[in-house]
Amino acid sequence: MTSVLDPVLPEVAPPVPKKSGLGVLLSPVRGRLVVAGALQLLGALAALAPYVAVVEIGRELLGGGPADRGAVWLWVALGGIGFASRTACSAAAYTLSHIADADVGLLIRRRMADRLGRVPLGWFTERSSGRVKRVLSDDVAAVHHAVAHAINDLVAAVVVPVVALGYLFVLDWRLTLICLAPIVLWFAAVAWMMRDGSARMTQWSAELDRVNAAVVEFVDGIAVVKAFGQAGRARDRYRRAADDLARFLSEWAGPMRRMEALSTALVSPPVLLLVALGGGVLLAVEPAELIAFVMLAVGLGAPILALGFGAQAMQVATEAAGRIADLLATSELGRAADPVAPVDGRVEFDSVRFSYDGQTTVLDGVDIVMAPGTVTALVGASGSGKSTLARLLPRFWDVEGGAVRIGGVDVRRMSERELYRRVGFVFQETALLRTSIRDNIALGRPDANAAEVAAAARAAQIHERVEALPRGYDSVVGADALLSGGEAQRISIARALLSDTPVLVLDEATAFADPESEAAVQDALSRLVAGRTLLVIAHRLHTIRHADRIVVLSRGRVVEAGGHEELVAADGEYARMWRSQVVVRKEAR
């Protein structure tokens, strides 16, 4: 089975270069951050002017003779100018960096939304909702410190102490060394706390992902787990994840908190004040110079502590930037340079081979032809490749060998818009957006009017339920529209009906339906499949016994194909599955 439309495959868009994740994210605003850093440098230098002015005024007043009033007022003016300059420069620096942060956040979110709109749909099935949510929301917020604060805080935390210590060193190098002793001990304590920091942060990230995934799983699946009496088990999974996170945090943070308290006390104002006064008295430092040490040495702790907190926030931001860079580096689905539209709804799987990891083969040489308007059912044991094969048709992934065609056209040669105009799907995992019922149904046809949306809902046996909601079709899913599993499934069926695609993939669409709505879902499905080329994955064989063709998969290969009666008579894999399910159904009665 070949086609002249196969040979030229689409080019895959190159991923974003990963390099340093933070460096890539900051590159669009690097110039503004440099200007903000320069302004902060000027402000930090100007901030020392009032302290120098106080010392010099002290010299004039404590010099033993009459004070030079003109010199005193000159130093008062210089101190005031320094204070005003520091305030203006710092305000300008932080305003500039925060505007840059807003621009970076907007750019990152736009780039991620654009990238996620072009990655294979299977990428989302391989990742938990909590993990994706963390990158899209939490990690973008974590980058805030690196953009809005890191450079400005670093300049202030480094320049002010260095210049202050230089000034104090000129006044009295002996007392300066004494005042440095607590700061040296603080750096030693921080070095001890930072050991194994990278490994610990990686483990923290993994534990947090587990909690996020457990929360999202519990909230999204609450209707299902309650319908099957498994709410307690779902809560237990969340509780275990939370307990593991708390245990890890206690083991990690406990010793660090004690060391942090001790190190913070070393550079606290009272300790630094006692060191400066005690050293000054011991060395008999002049009163005016001692004033300088009392003011400047006591203030050394604040910027140094800010440097420590900033380093921790910077580490978090770097980790977050790495995860964002990983997402932006995700490979996209290939795009055809010259898209081709199929001529009909004929579907072909031609010698299809596929592997998720490039090592374990999931599908190996699968050949299936589905004529327009027929029903083809895929059956087989769990792990036989049924769902994988079905998801290759709407390009959740691309095949590694062979081809998947619609109307004689390789799906890789079709534009994304054309593909999803041709292929619809209703899977076990119902995905509804947190928006109105109307928008959820009209997702595939945003231009559909209210009458068309209502008609699709009627056909899907969900119209009356929607009308009973407080705001009808304007009710928002998850807010004023709390739907059961079967009701959500019928919303997705209404969506597929409205999209009106000629090819349809159904993956056991009643698997998560509550007992009361299974009959309604089955009735809705009977309307949905009429006249379409249908590929259905079945676990309950009695639901597909009238299919035009039943294909049996085992370990990624087609082992049987034919009608129900034909396969039962052949007494092969399908017949054994059929007999086992008949026995189970009889026992259940």
Salt bridges, closest charged atoms under 4 A:
ASP6 OD2 - ARG405 NH2 2.49
GLU56 OE2 - ARG59 NE 3.42
ASP101 OD2 - HIS144 ND1 2.78
ASP103 OD2 - ARG32 NH1 2.70
ASP114 OD2 - ARG118 NH1 2.26
GLU126 OE1 - ARG127 NH1 3.33
ASP138 OD2 - LYS133 NZ 3.20
ASP139 OD1 - ARG134 NE 3.92
ASP139 OD2 - ARG323 NE 2.83
ASP172 OD2 - ARG174 NH2 3.14
GLU207 OE1 - ARG210 NH1 3.43
ASP209 OD1 - ARG134 NH1 3.18
GLU217 OE2 - ARG237 NH2 3.17
ASP236 OD1 - ARG239 NH1 2.57
ASP244 OD2 - ARG210 NH1 3.06
ASP244 OD1 - ARG247 NH1 2.79
GLU260 OE1 - ARG257 NH1 2.87
GLU289 OE2 - ARG59 NH2 3.94
ASP326 OD1 - LYS18 NZ 2.74
GLU332 OE2 - ARG115 NH1 3.23
GLU332 OE2 - ARG118 NH2 2.43
GLU348 OE2 - ARG346 NE 3.40
GLU348 OE1 - ARG405 NH1 3.21
ASP350 OD2 - ARG405 NH2 2.94
ASP364 OD2 - ARG557 NH2 2.61
ASP398 OD2 - ARG395 NH2 2.67
ASP410 OD2 - ARG412 NH2 2.81
GLU418 OE1 - ARG421 NH1 2.96
GLU418 OE2 - ARG422 NE 2.79
GLU429 OE1 - ARG391 NH2 3.27
GLU452 OE1 - ARG445 NH2 3.14
ASP474 OD1 - ARG438 NH1 2.48
ASP480 OD2 - ARG471 NE 2.88
GLU487 OE2 - ARG465 NE 2.86
ASP500 OD1 - ARG532 NH2 2.63
ASP507 OD2 - ARG391 NH1 3.07
GLU508 OE1 - HIS539 ND1 3.24
GLU518 OE2 - ARG540 NH1 2.61
GLU565 OE2 - ARG545 NH2 3.96
ASP571 OD1 - ARG579 NH1 2.95
GLU573 OE1 - ARG576 NH2 3.10
